[in-house]
């Protein structure tokens, strides 16, 4: 099984990025998917999760109203749309398939002027 993230980069405060995570090697549509992040010197935290059919989502309080998680089961892909980015959003962002132990390698997001 494999999860491959993309879409990270350097963005100015207030900007936007869209992260993607493509899954392979397991039945993607059966699993809750999550986005986590880990900032330098901090523990990894759960940012957002989405149910297997995409009907239910949950968010870390600090990103509510700014980030949107979505998925396309036909493409085995989960997304994280990040708007109104702040310097404190700087981190490595990882996707994960719940209850599988499958994690991506991470994509770096840096928010800085």
N, C-alpha and C positions, 0 to 999 in steps of 0.2 A: 504494500500500500504506500501511497505517496501523496503529500500535500505540497503544492508549490505556490508560494505567495509572490506577488509582484505589485508594482504601482507605488512603492515608496519613493522618497526623494526629499529634496530641500524645498521648502515653501515658506513664504513670508507669513507673518501673523495675519489672520483674517482670510487666508487662502484656503484652497480645497485640494483634496487628493481623493482618489478612488483606489482602494486596494482590492485585489482579486486573489482568490485562492482556488486553484484547480485541483480536484481530487481524482485519484485513479487507484485501481486495485481493490476497491471495496464498494459496497452498494451505498453510494453517497446519499441517496434519497431516503434511506432508513434512519439517518442519524441527525440528532441535534448537532449544529455546528456553532463554534464559538470563535471569537476574536479575543485574544489576550494581548497585553503589552507589558514590556519591562523597560523602565527608564533606568539610566545609569545609576548604580548605587541603590536601587530600590527593588522590592520584590515584584514578581510578576503578578498582574492583576487582570481580572476578567473585565473586558470592555463591553462586549455585547454577545448575545446568544440568539439563535433562531431555531424554531422547531423544525422538525423534519419536512413538513409540508409548507413551511414559510408563513403559517398563519399567526404565529405568536413570536414576539420579540421582547427582549429585556436589555436594559442598558445600565452601565455604571452611571451613578448620579451626575458626575461631572461632565459627561458627554451627552446627556439627554438633550434633545432639541438641536444638537449639532451633528451627531453621527447617525447614520442609518445602515442597518444590516439588512441584506437581502440575499436571495439565492435563486439560482436557475438549475433545477434538478435535471433538466434536459442536457445541460452543459456541464454538469458536475462541478459547479462553481458557486462559491459564496463570495459576496462583496461587502466592503465596508466603505460607504461614502462618508467622507469627513469634511465638514464645512466649518467655517469660522474657527480655523485652527489657532491654537494658542501655543506659546513656547512650552508650557507644561504638558502638551501632548507629545513632545519629543520622546521617542522610545523605539524599540524594536517591536514590531507587531507580528504576532504569530496567529495562524489559524489552527484549529484543532477539531477533531471529530470526537464528540462526547462518548465516553465509556469504551473507547477503542485503544487509547494510548497513542493515537496517530497525531503527530504534530508536524507543521511545516518548519522550514529552516529560518523563517523570519524575514521581514523586510524593514529596512530602516526608514523612519520618518523623522525629519529634523525641521522644526519650526523656528525660524530665526530671521531677523532682518539683517 
